[in-house]
Protein backbone atom coordinates (compact mmCIF):
# COMPACT_ATOMS: atom_id res chain seq x y z
CA UNK A 1 0.00 0.00 0.00
CA UNK A 2 2.81 2.42 0.87
CA UNK A 3 4.49 1.77 -2.47
CA UNK A 4 1.34 2.67 -4.41
CA UNK A 5 0.87 5.81 -2.29
CA UNK A 6 4.46 6.79 -3.01
CA UNK A 7 3.72 6.35 -6.72
CA UNK A 8 0.69 8.64 -6.45
CA UNK A 9 2.76 11.20 -4.53
CA UNK A 10 5.49 11.13 -7.17
CA UNK A 11 2.87 11.43 -9.92
CA UNK A 12 1.30 14.49 -8.26
CA UNK A 13 4.74 16.05 -7.61
CA UNK A 14 5.82 15.53 -11.23
CA UNK A 15 2.57 16.81 -12.76
CA UNK A 16 2.07 19.80 -10.44
CA UNK A 17 5.62 20.69 -9.43
CA UNK A 18 4.90 24.44 -9.22
CA UNK A 19 1.86 23.88 -6.97
CA UNK A 20 3.11 21.14 -4.62
CA UNK A 21 5.28 22.16 -1.66
CA UNK A 22 5.85 18.65 -0.28
CA UNK A 23 4.46 15.11 -0.23
CA UNK A 24 4.85 12.49 2.47
CA UNK A 25 3.25 9.34 3.84
CA UNK A 26 1.78 9.91 7.32
CA UNK A 27 -0.37 7.40 9.25
CA UNK A 28 -0.82 5.22 6.17
CA UNK A 29 -2.13 8.09 4.05
CA UNK A 30 -0.57 10.32 1.43
CA UNK A 31 -0.29 13.95 2.56
CA UNK A 32 0.24 16.67 -0.04
CA UNK A 33 0.98 20.27 1.00
CA UNK A 34 0.12 22.73 -1.77
CA UNK A 35 0.19 26.45 -2.52
CA UNK A 36 -3.02 28.23 -1.53
CA UNK A 37 -3.74 29.64 -5.00
CA UNK A 38 -3.34 26.21 -6.66
CA UNK A 39 -5.92 24.27 -4.62
CA UNK A 40 -8.52 24.17 -7.42
CA UNK A 41 -6.08 22.82 -10.00
CA UNK A 42 -4.65 20.27 -7.53
CA UNK A 43 -8.06 18.88 -6.55
CA UNK A 44 -9.14 18.81 -10.19
CA UNK A 45 -6.00 16.82 -11.07
CA UNK A 46 -6.52 14.38 -8.17
CA UNK A 47 -10.13 13.86 -9.23
CA UNK A 48 -9.61 13.47 -13.00
CA UNK A 49 -6.21 11.82 -13.42
CA UNK A 50 -6.53 8.10 -14.21
CA UNK A 51 -3.72 7.21 -11.81
CA UNK A 52 -5.41 9.05 -8.94
CA UNK A 53 -9.22 9.08 -9.29
CA UNK A 54 -9.86 10.67 -5.88
CA UNK A 55 -13.50 11.34 -6.70
CA UNK A 56 -14.90 11.50 -3.15
CA UNK A 57 -14.28 14.63 -1.12
CA UNK A 58 -14.75 13.28 2.40
CA UNK A 59 -14.24 16.44 4.43
CA UNK A 60 -12.77 19.93 4.61
CA UNK A 61 -11.65 21.21 7.99
CA UNK A 62 -9.50 23.89 9.53
CA UNK A 63 -6.67 23.84 12.06
CA UNK A 64 -5.46 26.88 14.00
CA UNK A 65 -1.80 27.41 14.91
CA UNK A 66 -1.83 30.95 16.37
CA UNK A 67 1.95 31.22 16.73
CA UNK A 68 2.58 30.72 13.00
CA UNK A 69 2.66 33.58 10.53
CA UNK A 70 0.13 31.70 8.40
CA UNK A 71 -1.89 30.48 11.34
CA UNK A 72 -4.51 28.35 9.56
CA UNK A 73 -4.23 25.04 7.77
CA UNK A 74 -7.12 23.99 5.57
CA UNK A 75 -7.26 20.20 5.17
CA UNK A 76 -9.03 18.39 2.33
CA UNK A 77 -9.56 14.64 2.88
CA UNK A 78 -10.20 12.67 -0.32
CA UNK A 79 -10.92 9.03 -1.17
CA UNK A 80 -10.32 7.00 -4.30
CA UNK A 81 -12.81 4.14 -4.30
CA UNK A 82 -11.37 2.56 -7.44
CA UNK A 83 -7.82 2.45 -6.00
CA UNK A 84 -8.86 2.10 -2.33
CA UNK A 85 -6.57 4.97 -1.29
CA UNK A 86 -6.85 8.18 0.68
CA UNK A 87 -5.06 11.49 0.30
CA UNK A 88 -4.91 14.48 2.62
CA UNK A 89 -4.30 17.80 0.88
CA UNK A 90 -3.22 20.75 3.05
CA UNK A 91 -2.68 24.43 2.44
CA UNK A 92 -1.68 27.27 4.73
CA UNK A 93 -3.29 30.70 4.97
CA UNK A 94 -3.57 33.69 7.28
CA UNK A 95 -6.50 35.76 8.55
CA UNK A 96 -6.60 38.15 5.58
CA UNK A 97 -5.84 35.91 2.58
CA UNK A 98 -8.77 34.24 0.84
CA UNK A 99 -8.68 30.60 -0.16
CA UNK A 100 -10.17 29.78 -3.59
CA UNK A 101 -13.44 27.87 -3.25
CA UNK A 102 -13.48 24.33 -4.64
CA UNK A 103 -17.27 24.17 -5.01
CA UNK A 104 -16.76 24.09 -8.79
CA UNK A 105 -14.78 20.86 -8.43
CA UNK A 106 -16.84 19.21 -5.66
CA UNK A 107 -20.31 20.59 -4.99
CA UNK A 108 -20.27 19.03 -1.51
CA UNK A 109 -17.49 21.46 -0.56
CA UNK A 110 -20.05 24.24 -0.13
CA UNK A 111 -21.21 23.12 3.31
CA UNK A 112 -17.70 22.40 4.61
CA UNK A 113 -16.36 25.73 3.41
CA UNK A 114 -19.24 27.47 5.16
CA UNK A 115 -18.45 25.55 8.35
CA UNK A 116 -14.75 26.46 8.12
CA UNK A 117 -15.66 30.12 7.54
CA UNK A 118 -18.01 30.05 10.52
CA UNK A 119 -15.67 28.29 12.96
CA UNK A 120 -12.30 29.77 11.91
CA UNK A 121 -13.02 32.90 9.86
CA UNK A 122 -11.16 31.68 6.77
CA UNK A 123 -12.70 33.39 3.73
CA UNK A 124 -13.31 31.31 0.57
CA UNK A 125 -13.31 33.46 -2.57
CA UNK A 126 -15.79 32.43 -5.25
CA UNK A 127 -18.10 30.59 -2.84
CA UNK A 128 -21.71 30.98 -4.03
CA UNK A 129 -23.25 31.37 -0.54
CA UNK A 130 -20.64 31.99 2.15
CA UNK A 131 -22.51 32.66 5.38
CA UNK A 132 -22.56 31.22 8.88
CA UNK A 133 -23.71 27.64 9.24
CA UNK A 134 -23.47 26.56 12.89
CA UNK A 135 -23.63 29.79 14.89
CA UNK A 136 -26.40 32.36 15.22
CA UNK A 137 -26.93 35.21 12.73
CA UNK A 138 -25.52 37.95 14.95
CA UNK A 139 -22.69 35.85 16.38
CA UNK A 140 -19.37 37.67 16.80
CA UNK A 141 -16.07 35.88 16.39
CA UNK A 142 -15.13 32.37 15.31
CA UNK A 143 -15.37 29.80 18.13
CA UNK A 144 -12.71 27.27 17.06
CA UNK A 145 -9.91 29.81 16.97
CA UNK A 146 -7.47 29.26 19.80
CA UNK A 147 -7.78 32.90 20.90
CA UNK A 148 -11.58 32.72 21.26
CA UNK A 149 -12.53 32.84 24.98
CA UNK A 150 -13.86 29.58 26.44
CA UNK A 151 -16.90 31.36 27.84
CA UNK A 152 -17.66 33.28 24.65
CA UNK A 153 -18.59 36.94 24.56
CA UNK A 154 -22.36 36.81 25.10
CA UNK A 155 -24.87 34.33 26.41
CA UNK A 156 -28.25 33.74 24.85
CA UNK A 157 -31.33 32.92 26.89
CA UNK A 158 -35.09 33.17 26.66
CA UNK A 159 -36.54 35.84 28.95
CA UNK A 160 -39.98 34.75 30.10
CA UNK A 161 -40.97 38.28 31.19
CA UNK A 162 -40.01 39.88 27.87
CA UNK A 163 -41.22 36.84 25.89
CA UNK A 164 -38.18 36.90 23.62
CA UNK A 165 -34.60 35.75 23.28
CA UNK A 166 -32.12 38.14 24.91
CA UNK A 167 -28.36 38.49 24.57
CA UNK A 168 -26.32 39.40 27.65
CA UNK A 169 -22.61 39.72 28.38
CA UNK A 170 -21.22 36.52 29.87
CA UNK A 171 -21.20 36.44 33.66
CA UNK A 172 -19.59 33.55 35.48
CA UNK A 173 -21.84 32.41 38.31
CA UNK A 174 -18.97 31.22 40.50
CA UNK A 175 -15.35 32.03 40.97
CA UNK A 176 -12.79 30.08 39.04
CA UNK A 177 -11.56 27.23 41.20
CA UNK A 178 -8.37 25.27 41.03
CA UNK A 179 -8.54 21.55 41.68
CA UNK A 180 -5.70 19.45 43.02
CA UNK A 181 -7.18 16.20 41.66
CA UNK A 182 -6.22 14.25 44.80
CA UNK A 183 -8.52 11.41 45.66
CA UNK A 184 -9.98 11.56 49.17
CA UNK A 185 -9.59 7.77 49.40
CA UNK A 186 -5.84 8.08 48.93
CA UNK A 187 -5.65 10.60 51.73
CA UNK A 188 -5.47 14.29 50.95
CA UNK A 189 -2.70 16.27 52.62
CA UNK A 190 -5.21 18.75 54.05
CA UNK A 191 -8.50 18.64 55.94
CA UNK A 192 -11.39 18.06 53.59
CA UNK A 193 -14.49 20.23 53.99
CA UNK A 194 -16.77 18.53 56.51
CA UNK A 195 -13.94 16.62 58.20
CA UNK A 196 -12.99 19.45 60.57
CA UNK A 197 -14.72 17.69 63.51
CA UNK A 198 -13.26 14.27 62.82
CA UNK A 199 -10.96 12.87 65.48
CA UNK A 200 -7.30 12.23 64.66
Secondary structure by P-SEA (a helix, b strand, c coil): caaaaaaaaaaaaaacccccccccccccbbbbbbcccaaaaaaaaaaccccccccccccccccccccccccbbbbbbbbbccccbbbbbbbbbcccccccccccccccaaaaaaaaaaaccccccccccccccccccccccccccccccccccbbbbbbccccbbbbbcccccccbbbbccccccccccccccccccccc
